[in-house]
Amino acid sequence: MRFSSLLLASCLVVGPFVAASGAQAQTPVPNPPPHFNAIKIVLVGDSTTAVQGGWGPSFCAKHVTSFAACINLARGGRSSGNYRTEGSWALALNEIKSGGFNDTYVLVQFGHNDQPGKPGRSTDLAVEFPANLKAYVDEIRAAGGKPVLVTPLTRRQFKDGKLVDDLGPWAEATRKVAAETGAPLVDLHADSSAAVQAMGAAEAARFAQTPPPAHVLEAARTGTTIAAGTPAPGASGAPTAAAAPNVQNNAAVEPMGQAKLSFDYTHLGETGADYFATIVTADLAKAVPALRRFLIP
């Protein structure tokens, strides 16, 4: 009888505790749930921003806090024209309209594939390219987003120690559209050009997806780059020194799809992505002060 009394007393003590614990574990989620103060950043552009070959992966992985969702919708081989015509822009608009965040910022960078010589991609610099950028700005705002224009990342080709600035006109067109529309501007072209010029051709070669062949690196040390696919001296089909090509055909080495894992003067490996993503982050913090607390320098 004494044992039964003790058992009953034990149940009376443990029972309420178990019940209380169960009630605590089953506390219902508030309806509606509390609002989570976060923002979203959407990247739109070509391979120099995209997941393979661009600065975007490093930016999303290393330069935004956990209060910022970062979605990279850039695609290799796309210009301001065919990014829209193929349907990629419709996908981006859906992402912008999806809601749930305090703000959605959309970084737009085109130019590489808008240049002449890329059938199905090229756009007219005087009229079509700026009109496309203006349309992106207008439609981002109409969808509830906040546009940020980004000038194109420089290529890393040199002649006689000077960087070949073949994307300058597209960068200037982007600056003008930003001024006309009031959109914030990340002048990646200006900052990446200055940085690459300062370090020189040989050092800049480390930013590619794979190391350069020895003879390509040796040419870079002279201050003049040669086409990445130039055969080594003595190899079958190699041109003579006098006939060696100095200017790479970028239309040929910048494919419509995903960037090939190879050495060139356009696309970025991990080192290059980290370097230029840091520049984008610093410029973005200046261009959009409201974003500073969401960015990691």
C-alpha positions in Angstrom: 0.0 0.0 0.0 2.9 2.3 0.9 4.4 1.7 -2.6 1.2 2.5 -4.4 0.9 5.8 -2.5 4.4 6.8 -3.5 3.7 5.9 -7.1 0.5 7.9 -7.1 2.3 10.9 -5.6 5.1 10.6 -8.3 2.5 10.6 -11.1 0.9 13.7 -9.6 4.2 15.5 -9.7 5.4 14.3 -13.1 2.0 14.5 -14.9 1.6 18.3 -14.8 5.2 18.8 -15.9 4.7 16.6 -18.9 1.5 18.3 -19.8 3.1 21.7 -19.5 6.1 20.6 -21.7 3.7 19.3 -24.3 1.7 22.5 -24.4 4.9 24.5 -24.8 6.1 22.4 -27.7 2.8 22.8 -29.5 2.6 26.6 -29.2 0.9 27.6 -32.4 2.7 29.9 -34.9 1.2 33.4 -34.9 -1.3 34.0 -37.7 -0.1 35.9 -39.6 3.5 35.1 -38.7 5.8 37.9 -37.7 7.4 39.9 -40.6 11.0 39.0 -41.3 12.9 42.2 -42.3 14.9 41.0 -45.3 15.7 42.1 -48.9 16.3 40.3 -52.1 19.0 41.0 -54.7 18.4 39.6 -58.2 21.3 39.6 -60.7 20.5 39.9 -64.4 23.1 39.9 -67.2 25.6 37.8 -69.2 28.4 35.3 -68.5 30.5 37.9 -66.7 27.9 37.9 -64.0 26.6 34.3 -64.3 27.2 31.3 -62.1 30.1 30.0 -64.1 32.5 32.6 -65.5 31.2 35.7 -63.7 31.5 37.7 -60.4 28.0 36.8 -59.4 28.7 33.6 -57.5 31.2 35.2 -55.2 29.0 38.2 -54.6 26.0 36.0 -53.6 28.1 33.6 -51.5 30.5 36.0 -49.8 29.2 39.5 -49.8 25.6 39.5 -48.6 24.4 38.9 -45.1 21.7 36.3 -44.1 19.1 39.2 -44.3 19.6 39.3 -48.0 18.5 36.6 -50.5 20.7 36.7 -53.6 19.5 35.1 -56.8 21.7 34.9 -59.9 19.6 34.8 -63.1 22.4 36.0 -65.4 23.1 33.7 -68.4 26.0 33.1 -70.7 25.9 34.6 -74.2 23.0 36.9 -73.5 22.7 40.5 -74.6 20.2 43.2 -73.5 18.1 41.9 -76.5 18.1 38.1 -76.5 17.9 37.9 -72.7 14.3 39.3 -73.2 13.4 37.5 -76.4 14.3 34.0 -75.1 12.1 34.4 -72.0 14.8 34.9 -69.3 13.5 38.4 -68.5 10.0 37.0 -67.9 11.4 34.6 -65.4 13.3 37.5 -63.7 10.1 39.6 -63.6 8.2 36.8 -61.8 11.0 36.8 -59.2 10.7 40.5 -58.8 6.9 40.4 -58.4 6.9 37.4 -56.0 7.0 39.7 -52.9 7.6 38.6 -49.3 10.7 40.9 -48.9 11.0 44.5 -47.8 12.7 45.4 -51.1 13.9 43.7 -54.2 17.0 45.2 -55.9 17.8 44.2 -59.5 21.3 44.6 -60.8 21.4 44.7 -64.6 24.7 44.3 -66.5 24.9 43.9 -70.3 27.3 44.9 -73.1 29.6 42.1 -73.9 27.1 40.3 -76.2 25.5 43.5 -77.5 28.7 44.2 -79.5 28.8 43.6 -83.3 29.7 40.2 -84.6 27.5 38.0 -82.5 24.5 37.0 -84.7 21.3 36.6 -82.7 22.7 38.7 -79.9 24.1 41.9 -81.1 22.2 45.2 -80.7 22.5 48.6 -82.1 24.6 50.8 -79.8 23.0 54.1 -80.7 19.4 53.2 -80.3 18.5 49.6 -79.4 21.0 49.0 -76.5 20.0 52.1 -74.5 16.3 51.5 -75.3 16.6 48.0 -73.9 18.2 49.3 -70.7 15.5 51.9 -70.2 12.9 49.3 -70.6 14.5 47.1 -68.0 14.6 50.0 -65.5 10.9 50.9 -66.2 9.7 47.4 -65.9 11.6 46.7 -62.7 10.0 49.7 -61.1 6.6 48.7 -62.4 7.0 45.3 -60.9 7.8 46.8 -57.5 11.6 46.4 -57.7 14.5 48.8 -57.5 16.8 48.8 -60.5 20.6 49.3 -60.4 22.5 49.5 -63.7 26.0 48.0 -63.9 28.5 48.9 -66.6 30.2 45.9 -68.3 33.2 44.2 -66.7 36.4 45.0 -68.7 38.1 42.3 -70.7 41.8 41.8 -69.9 43.5 42.2 -73.3 46.5 44.5 -73.7 48.5 46.1 -76.5 51.8 47.7 -75.9 51.2 47.8 -72.1 47.8 49.5 -72.5 44.4 47.8 -71.7 42.3 47.4 -74.9 39.1 49.2 -73.9 36.7 47.7 -76.4 33.7 47.9 -74.1 34.0 51.7 -73.4 31.1 52.8 -75.6 28.7 50.3 -74.0 29.8 51.4 -70.6 29.2 55.1 -71.5 25.7 54.2 -72.9 24.9 52.6 -69.6 26.0 55.6 -67.7 23.8 57.9 -69.8 20.7 55.7 -69.2 21.4 55.7 -65.5 21.5 59.5 -65.5 18.4 59.8 -67.6 16.3 57.4 -65.6 17.7 58.2 -62.1 18.7 54.6 -61.6 21.7 54.0 -59.3 24.9 53.1 -61.2 27.7 50.6 -60.3 30.5 51.7 -62.7 32.2 48.3 -62.7 33.8 49.0 -66.1 35.6 52.1 -64.9 36.9 50.4 -61.7 37.7 47.1 -63.2 39.6 48.8 -66.1 41.6 50.9 -63.7 42.5 47.9 -61.6 43.5 45.7 -64.5 45.5 48.4 -66.2 47.4 49.0 -62.9 48.3 45.3 -62.5 49.2 44.7 -66.1 48.5 41.8 -68.5 50.5 39.1 -66.8 49.1 39.5 -63.4 45.5 39.9 -64.7 45.9 36.5 -66.4 45.4 34.9 -63.0 41.7 35.9 -63.1 40.8 33.5 -65.9 39.0 30.2 -65.3 42.2 28.2 -66.0 45.9 29.2 -66.0 47.2 30.5 -69.3 49.5 28.3 -71.5 53.1 29.2 -70.8 53.6 30.9 -74.2 50.4 33.0 -73.7 51.6 34.1 -70.3 55.1 34.9 -71.8 53.5 37.1 -74.4 51.5 38.9 -71.7 54.7 39.8 -69.9 55.7 41.8 -73.0 52.6 44.0 -72.5 50.7 42.7 -75.5 48.4 39.7 -75.2 47.9 37.2 -77.9 44.8 35.1 -78.7 44.3 32.5 -76.0 44.1 29.7 -78.5 47.4 30.6 -80.3 49.4 27.4 -80.7 52.8 27.2 -78.9 55.9 28.0 -80.9 57.0 25.0 -82.9 53.6 23.4 -82.7 51.8 22.3 -85.9 50.0 25.2 -87.4 51.7 27.8 -85.1 52.1 31.2 -86.8 55.4 32.8 -87.1 56.4 35.5 -84.6 55.6 38.2 -87.2 52.2 36.8 -88.0 51.2 35.9 -84.4 47.7 37.2 -83.8 47.6 39.9 -81.2 43.8 40.5 -81.0 41.5 37.7 -79.9 38.2 37.2 -81.7 36.0 37.6 -78.7 32.8 36.7 -80.7 34.4 33.3 -81.4 35.5 32.5 -77.8 32.4 33.8 -76.0 29.8 31.2 -76.7 26.0 31.6 -76.7 25.7 29.2 -73.8 27.6 28.6 -70.6 31.2 29.8 -70.6 33.6 27.1 -71.4 36.0 26.1 -68.6 39.2 27.4 -70.4 41.6 30.3 -70.4 40.4 33.5 -72.0 40.5 37.3 -71.3 36.8 37.6 -70.5 35.5 35.0 -68.1 36.4 34.6 -64.4 37.6 31.8 -62.3 37.3 31.8 -58.5 40.2 34.3 -58.0 38.8 36.7 -60.5 35.2 36.3 -59.3 36.3 37.1 -55.7 38.3 40.1 -56.8 35.6 41.8 -58.9 32.8 40.8 -56.6 34.6 42.8 -53.9 34.7 45.8 -56.3 30.9 45.4 -57.1 30.1 45.3 -53.4 32.0 48.5 -52.5 30.5 50.3 -55.5 27.0 49.1 -54.7 27.3 50.3 -51.1 28.1 53.7 -52.4 25.5 53.8 -55.1 22.7 52.5 -52.8 23.4 53.5 -49.2 20.3 51.6 -48.0 22.0 48.4 -49.0 25.1 48.9 -46.8 23.9 47.0 -43.8 23.1 44.0 -46.0 26.5 43.8 -47.6 29.8 42.3 -46.4 32.9 44.2 -47.8 
